[in-house]
Amino acid sequence: MDLNLAAGLRTVDGSLLPRVKRVEVGLPTQGVVSTRGLPVCTVRRLRNATRGRALAVCRPALLGRGTVEAAVVIPGQGAFQIHAHLLAFNGPLEDGHRLLLLYAYARRPPTVVVLPFRFERHHGRLGLTIGADLPGSLGPWPHLARFKMRLGRSYRFHGRRQSFLSASCPIPPRFTAGFFSLAKVTYTLIDGRRISIAITRGCRGI
């Protein structure tokens, strides 16, 4: 299946958005992530690469595309908006957890950021999470405004069709259709506040 995500933040009075220090996407517990047989990309290959170069060296590991907008703050010059393209690549294992490498590239000003998002399992309805901390080394980038992302990849491995993301419809056996929480995007702000945006979708039992 393909997963389409869109979320954003804005202030009521139009003032500068607070800094975001962590982004986490919660997915249904019954979700399955399969990367068996997929090529792997690394942070080293993507660091300082143009968008064209990133695709040239890591296209076999591509899992999704998107865009992001952020407010960039330069001392003494105020803030301005930056628009960047996003590419998601299958990353290596880290401490037993699969990584999703999120590559962001902006032309004006020329900027490249690579963030490793880690897959983890937790208890609860949205127990499959993809999360990343936004380190202070990113400078003005963490004033995140909004993003759109589409994740999904079908491929063949040993003659069998595989899907990067898949999930069953979590409804009781006696029902044929229903609604469920597809995803929840949570922003953790620099002051410790957490803001979540939930996405609900319908599904049918097979």
Order of alpha helices (4+ residues) and beta strands (2+ residues): beta-beta-beta-alpha-alpha-beta-beta-beta-beta-beta-beta-beta-beta-beta-beta-beta
